[in-house]
Amino acid sequence: MSETPFVRGIAKSVSTSAAMGEIGAHRPFPVYGDLLTLDVPRAADSPEVAAACQDPEIQRFTTVPVPFGPEHADNFLNELCPQLWDEGGASWIIRTYDAQTPHVAGTISLRVGLEKTANVGYWMAPEWRGRGLMQEALQLAVTTAFNLLGFQCVTLESHPENLASIRVAWRCGFRFGGILRGIGLHQDQREDRAMATLLPGDPLEPATSWNALMKLLQQGNRGNASDQERSTKNE
């Protein structure tokens, strides 16, 4: 397996073994959209990543360390991002431009799962929300997952209260199956997760109405509450 530099400014290397369209280690590459670029992470991104991760919603709904300091941003860029590429997934900085100045608007990653699946995770810095950037970023990421990285299914796990993240996935065509009890772990606490999937050929647009999705997730919450009540009564 040959070794190639990850990116200038990061003293990591990534094994390259898989051809485009096959699951395996890939040299990191950017993906260009209309409003943004899914860009290769760089060491210079550390201050903006650290600043964004002070946001309470990012800390509540993602797996970033809390408290989050510069050392965590450096570890993310120097260790975790290269690791995802080396495992056959991907990790990008969502880079956008304001008056020709580049900014870190967020991140989006694909983590390799079983049976040719990839689990997608993402966050957007507060000042860049509400502009349609995450929807475009997610569309670019899943298209790349299917067309270039060899995946046959992209999965999403979201806290049921993280409606902003759920709405982005819904707009991109993800189909939600419901809520799984206790499948998530956040700061050593088990949590429920809304589960969704996207397959190659699925339209990148809502598969159901928003109201229908909310009804499905509410039913899942009621079911989990009933399970907990029955468990308490049996103790």
HELIX and SHEET records of a PDB file:
HELIX    1   1 ALA A   43  ASP A   45  5                                   3    
HELIX    2   2 SER A   46  ALA A   52  1                                   7    
HELIX    3   3 PRO A   56  PHE A   61  1                                   6    
HELIX    4   4 PRO A   70  ASN A   75  1                                   6    
HELIX    5   5 PHE A   76  LEU A   80  3                                   5    
HELIX    6   6 CYS A   81  ASP A   86  1                                   6    
HELIX    7   7 PRO A  126  TRP A  128  5                                   3    
HELIX    8   8 LEU A  133  ASN A  147  1                                  15    
HELIX    9   9 LEU A  163  ARG A  171  1                                   9    
HELIX   10  10 TRP A  210  ASN A  234  1                                  25    
SHEET    1   A 2 SER A   2  VAL A   7  0                                        
SHEET    2   A 2 ILE A  10  THR A  16 -1                                        
SHEET    1   B 8 VAL A  31  TYR A  32  0                                        
SHEET    2   B 8 THR A  37  ASP A  39 -1                                        
SHEET    3   B 8 ALA A  90  ASP A  98 -1                                        
SHEET    4   B 8 THR A 101  VAL A 112 -1                                        
SHEET    5   B 8 THR A 117  MET A 124 -1                                        
SHEET    6   B 8 CYS A 153  SER A 158  1                                        
SHEET    7   B 8 GLN A 189  LEU A 198 -1                                        
SHEET    8   B 8 ARG A 175  HIS A 186 -1                                        
END                                                                             
